[in-house]
Amino acid sequence: MPRKALKMPAALLARTLLKLSKGGSQTALLAMLRATRALIDDEGYRKGIAFVEQRVREKHGAAGAVRRIATELNPGARRAIVDNFLVGQVFNGYQRRYAFWEEHGFNAPAALVISPTMRCNLDCTGCYSGRIQRPADLPIEEIERLVTEAEGMGTNLIVFTGGEPLTRPDIFDVCERHPGMGFQVYTNGTLVTEHLADRLKGLTNVALAISVEGNEQETDGRRGAGTYQKILTAMARLKERGVLFAFSATAVPANLDHLTSDAFAEEMVERGCIFGWYFQYMPVGADPDPARMLSPEERSRLREGVIRLRTKHPILLVDFWNDGELLLGCMSGGRRYLHVNATGDVEPCVFAQFSVDNIEGKSILDILKTPFMSAIRDRLPLSENHLRPCMIIDHPDVLRELVETHGAKPTRPGAESIVTSFADQLDAYAEEYGEIADRKWKRTESGVCSFR
C-alpha cells in the first residue's frame, strides 16, 4: 500500500473533474478519466480507471449512467459525488484507511450499516426486520458516535436501514454534520414528502434507495395497496429536484422475470434512478419462508439478467450476492462492512443476524478486533469461486461453525432458524447452486469481469 495516492491537492482535483465532466459527452468523460489517471500515483486505481475508460469507449450502460449524473442531477449533487466518493472515499479515505491498516494490521471497512430504528409504517411480507414485538430505536448520540468513529477510520460510506429509517428524521441532522461522508438510506419511499425532497436537494451527500418489487401488482401485493403510487410520487419529487437516488428490489420466483426485463430497467431510468440494488429473498427473521427463495437456477438467471441490463441501460446496477466476483468474495465481518442494529448489537452482515457484542461502552474498533469478527475475516474469501461468496447460502456449514465456536447469539426472534431448522435445506441449496456456479466460473476465471 503506497502512502501517496494523489499528485495534486484533493480540492483542486475535485474542481478539475467537475469542469472536465461538464455536459456529460463521451469526449468530456474520457477527458475527465484521463486527467484522473494521470494525477494518481496508485497503480491499482490507475488500472481501474483505465477499465472504466474502455467501458466509456464501448458505450457501456455504466457510461450512460455517468452521463446522466452529469446532465440530470443538480450541481450540488454532482459536486458531492466527486467530493465524497472520488476524493473523499477513494483518495482522502485511502490515506486514513492506510494509516488504520498500518496501526492495526487489517483494513478498515469501506462501509458501516446502521439500523437507527426497527419501527416501520408498513408490514411487508417476508421482511427480515418485520414483526418485532418491541421495536427499538438507537439513540441519536450513539449514531453520531458511530459515524464519527467510522470517519476517523477512513470509512466514508454510512448506510441506514431498518425498520424504516425515515421514521427517524434526526438521522439527517447527523448527515448534515458530516458533509465529507456519503450516506445511503434504504426506504420504502412512502414518507418522502415535498419538505423532505427539498431538504435532500440541499443535503447532497445523501442518496435514498427506494424499495420496489417490480410493477404495481407485485409491489402492492407485498407492501400493501397504494404503496406503488406513493413510490412513484416519491421518485417524481426527487427527480424534479435533481436528487441522486436508487431503486432497491428483492427478487423472488414470482417477480424474477420482470425485475430482469428491459421494461423494468427502462422504467427505473425514466423515473430518475441513477443506480439500483438487486437482492434476493433470504430465509431470515421472523417466520421465514424458504419457498420464497430463488432456486439455484433462478439465482443464476438473476446474475446473468443483471449483467445484461447493466451492459445495455444507462443505470448502475449492483447484485448484492451475485457480484462477489467484483469484490473477491463476501464483505461481512468488517472485511468491507458490518451492521449495527437498532438495539446496538453488532452483526457481521445485515442477513447474518448473530452477535457476540454490543456497542454499549465499546467502539467499532473494539468490536472489529473480537475473535468472532476476526475469525470471519480470516476465513474470507470462502471459496476461490467468487460466484459463491456467502456464508449463509453458499457455505452454511461455515456460518454454523462460527456461531457455535464463538457463542454468537441470535439478535431477533427466528434468526437461529438458518443454523437449526433450515440447515439441511440450505446445505442442499448450496450444493446444487455450487454445481451451477462452478460451471459458470470456469468461463470467467481468466480474469474477465462479469461487470461487462
KAQUI-V539368 format. One record per residue. N is the residue number from 1. RES is the residue in three letters. D_LAST is the distance of its C-alpha to the last C-alpha in Angstrom with 2 decimals. Layout:
n;res;d_last
N;RES;D_LAST
N;RES;D_LAST
This chain:
n;res;d_last
1;MET;27.62
2;PRO;29.08
3;ARG;31.32
4;LYS;30.31
5;ALA;26.89
6;LEU;28.11
7;LYS;30.35
8;MET;31.64
9;PRO;32.83
10;ALA;30.20
11;ALA;31.97
12;LEU;31.93
13;LEU;28.22
14;ALA;27.67
15;ARG;29.90
16;THR;28.25
17;LEU;24.72
18;LEU;26.13
19;LYS;28.07
20;LEU;25.30
21;SER;22.86
22;LYS;25.66
23;GLY;24.91
24;GLY;21.12
25;SER;20.91
26;GLN;18.26
27;THR;21.10
28;ALA;22.01
29;LEU;18.62
30;LEU;18.29
31;ALA;21.89
32;MET;21.33
33;LEU;18.53
34;ARG;20.68
35;ALA;23.64
36;THR;22.05
37;ARG;20.93
38;ALA;24.47
39;LEU;26.11
40;ILE;24.54
41;ASP;26.19
42;ASP;23.77
43;GLU;21.68
44;GLY;18.99
45;TYR;18.49
46;ARG;18.67
47;LYS;15.81
48;GLY;13.65
49;ILE;14.81
50;ALA;14.24
51;PHE;10.50
52;VAL;10.66
53;GLU;13.00
54;GLN;10.81
55;ARG;8.29
56;VAL;11.69
57;ARG;12.98
58;GLU;10.34
59;LYS;11.29
60;HIS;7.98
61;GLY;9.35
62;ALA;9.54
63;ALA;11.79
64;GLY;13.80
65;ALA;14.32
66;VAL;15.67
67;ARG;17.81
68;ARG;19.17
69;ILE;20.11
70;ALA;22.07
71;THR;23.79
72;GLU;24.26
73;LEU;25.17
74;ASN;28.68
75;PRO;29.39
76;GLY;30.13
77;ALA;26.82
78;ARG;24.95
79;ARG;27.24
80;ALA;26.78
81;ILE;22.99
82;VAL;23.73
83;ASP;26.82
84;ASN;25.73
85;PHE;22.12
86;LEU;21.69
87;VAL;25.35
88;GLY;26.54
89;GLN;23.82
90;VAL;22.23
91;PHE;25.45
92;ASN;28.63
93;GLY;27.32
94;TYR;26.23
95;GLN;29.88
96;ARG;31.26
97;ARG;28.90
98;TYR;29.90
99;ALA;33.55
100;PHE;33.03
101;TRP;31.53
102;GLU;34.44
103;GLU;36.98
104;HIS;35.73
105;GLY;33.69
106;PHE;30.56
107;ASN;27.83
108;ALA;28.43
109;PRO;26.05
110;ALA;23.43
111;ALA;24.52
112;LEU;27.68
113;VAL;27.87
114;ILE;31.33
115;SER;32.94
116;PRO;35.82
117;THR;37.30
118;MET;37.26
119;ARG;39.01
120;CYS;37.31
121;ASN;38.62
122;LEU;36.82
123;ASP;37.10
124;CYS;33.80
125;THR;33.69
126;GLY;31.96
127;CYS;31.50
128;TYR;31.38
129;SER;33.66
130;GLY;35.99
131;ARG;39.65
132;ILE;40.70
133;GLN;44.45
134;ARG;44.97
135;PRO;41.97
136;ALA;41.81
137;ASP;41.11
138;LEU;40.14
139;PRO;42.60
140;ILE;41.26
141;GLU;42.85
142;GLU;40.73
143;ILE;37.52
144;GLU;38.58
145;ARG;39.32
146;LEU;35.98
147;VAL;34.07
148;THR;36.38
149;GLU;35.92
150;ALA;32.12
151;GLU;32.27
152;GLY;34.58
153;MET;32.23
154;GLY;29.34
155;THR;27.62
156;ASN;26.70
157;LEU;25.07
158;ILE;27.41
159;VAL;26.36
160;PHE;29.21
161;THR;29.24
162;GLY;32.24
163;GLY;34.16
164;GLU;33.77
165;PRO;33.51
166;LEU;34.87
167;THR;38.20
168;ARG;38.37
169;PRO;38.35
170;ASP;39.70
171;ILE;36.24
172;PHE;35.59
173;ASP;38.58
174;VAL;36.81
175;CYS;33.69
176;GLU;36.08
177;ARG;37.77
178;HIS;34.55
179;PRO;33.05
180;GLY;30.99
181;MET;29.11
182;GLY;26.22
183;PHE;26.94
184;GLN;25.02
185;VAL;27.23
186;TYR;26.40
187;THR;28.90
188;ASN;30.00
189;GLY;30.55
190;THR;34.10
191;LEU;35.78
192;VAL;34.05
193;THR;37.21
194;GLU;37.81
195;HIS;39.24
196;LEU;36.19
197;ALA;33.87
198;ASP;36.19
199;ARG;36.09
200;LEU;32.29
201;LYS;32.30
202;GLY;34.35
203;LEU;32.79
204;THR;29.52
205;ASN;28.23
206;VAL;27.80
207;ALA;25.02
208;LEU;25.74
209;ALA;23.40
210;ILE;25.23
211;SER;25.30
212;VAL;24.95
213;GLU;24.93
214;GLY;23.87
215;ASN;26.71
216;GLU;30.30
217;GLN;31.65
218;GLU;29.05
219;THR;29.29
220;ASP;33.08
221;GLY;33.45
222;ARG;32.10
223;ARG;33.09
224;GLY;36.29
225;ALA;37.58
226;GLY;36.81
227;THR;33.91
228;TYR;31.31
229;GLN;33.43
230;LYS;33.89
231;ILE;30.13
232;LEU;29.81
233;THR;32.73
234;ALA;31.15
235;MET;27.91
236;ALA;30.08
237;ARG;32.12
238;LEU;29.22
239;LYS;27.55
240;GLU;30.97
241;ARG;31.30
242;GLY;27.87
243;VAL;27.11
244;LEU;23.68
245;PHE;22.95
246;ALA;20.49
247;PHE;20.79
248;SER;20.98
249;ALA;20.92
250;THR;22.20
251;ALA;21.26
252;VAL;24.24
253;PRO;24.97
254;ALA;26.66
255;ASN;23.90
256;LEU;20.70
257;ASP;20.50
258;HIS;21.17
259;LEU;18.77
260;THR;15.81
261;SER;17.31
262;ASP;16.58
263;ALA;20.08
264;PHE;19.46
265;ALA;16.47
266;GLU;18.60
267;GLU;21.57
268;MET;20.08
269;VAL;19.05
270;GLU;22.55
271;ARG;24.18
272;GLY;22.79
273;CYS;20.22
274;ILE;17.93
275;PHE;15.98
276;GLY;16.31
277;TRP;16.78
278;TYR;16.61
279;PHE;19.30
280;GLN;21.14
281;TYR;24.89
282;MET;26.49
283;PRO;30.15
284;VAL;31.50
285;GLY;34.21
286;ALA;37.36
287;ASP;37.69
288;PRO;34.17
289;ASP;33.41
290;PRO;31.25
291;ALA;31.32
292;ARG;28.85
293;MET;26.19
294;LEU;23.31
295;SER;24.16
296;PRO;22.05
297;GLU;20.81
298;GLU;20.11
299;ARG;18.19
300;SER;15.87
301;ARG;15.63
302;LEU;14.83
303;ARG;11.81
304;GLU;10.49
305;GLY;11.78
306;VAL;10.17
307;ILE;6.55
308;ARG;8.07
309;LEU;9.98
310;ARG;7.86
311;THR;6.06
312;LYS;9.76
313;HIS;12.04
314;PRO;13.29
315;ILE;13.30
316;LEU;11.81
317;LEU;11.45
318;VAL;12.28
319;ASP;13.24
320;PHE;16.24
321;TRP;16.71
322;ASN;13.53
323;ASP;11.58
324;GLY;14.13
325;GLU;11.77
326;LEU;10.89
327;LEU;14.66
328;LEU;16.06
329;GLY;17.97
330;CYS;20.36
331;MET;21.29
332;SER;24.85
333;GLY;28.28
334;GLY;27.61
335;ARG;24.96
336;ARG;22.79
337;TYR;24.81
338;LEU;27.92
339;HIS;29.83
340;VAL;33.36
341;ASN;34.76
342;ALA;37.51
343;THR;40.29
344;GLY;39.00
345;ASP;37.88
346;VAL;34.88
347;GLU;32.29
348;PRO;29.48
349;CYS;27.09
350;VAL;27.68
351;PHE;27.60
352;ALA;29.60
353;GLN;32.83
354;PHE;35.09
355;SER;36.79
356;VAL;39.39
357;ASP;39.89
358;ASN;40.48
359;ILE;40.14
360;GLU;43.86
361;GLY;45.35
362;LYS;42.26
363;SER;39.47
364;ILE;35.76
365;LEU;36.28
366;ASP;39.08
367;ILE;36.92
368;LEU;33.97
369;LYS;36.59
370;THR;37.96
371;PRO;37.86
372;PHE;35.74
373;MET;32.87
374;SER;33.27
375;ALA;33.18
376;ILE;29.90
377;ARG;28.24
378;ASP;29.91
379;ARG;28.40
380;LEU;24.76
381;PRO;22.35
382;LEU;24.00
383;SER;22.16
384;GLU;20.29
385;ASN;17.89
386;HIS;15.92
387;LEU;15.00
388;ARG;18.75
389;PRO;19.31
390;CYS;22.06
391;MET;25.81
392;ILE;26.75
393;ILE;24.99
394;ASP;23.61
395;HIS;26.53
396;PRO;29.36
397;ASP;31.97
398;VAL;30.82
399;LEU;31.27
400;ARG;34.68
401;GLU;35.74
402;LEU;34.84
403;VAL;36.56
404;GLU;39.64
405;THR;39.93
406;HIS;39.74
407;GLY;41.55
408;ALA;38.83
409;LYS;40.13
410;PRO;38.41
411;THR;38.10
412;ARG;38.70
413;PRO;40.34
414;GLY;38.38
415;ALA;35.88
416;GLU;37.54
417;SER;36.76
418;ILE;33.42
419;VAL;35.50
420;THR;38.53
421;SER;38.74
422;PHE;35.06
423;ALA;34.68
424;ASP;35.17
425;GLN;32.73
426;LEU;29.99
427;ASP;30.76
428;ALA;30.47
429;TYR;27.19
430;ALA;25.72
431;GLU;26.98
432;GLU;25.66
433;TYR;22.15
434;GLY;22.24
435;GLU;22.86
436;ILE;19.81
437;ALA;17.53
438;ASP;19.11
439;ARG;18.39
440;LYS;14.65
441;TRP;14.61
442;LYS;16.33
443;ARG;13.44
444;THR;11.08
445;GLU;13.93
446;SER;13.88
447;GLY;11.76
448;VAL;8.32
449;CYS;6.36
450;SER;5.10
451;PHE;3.80
452;ARG;0.00
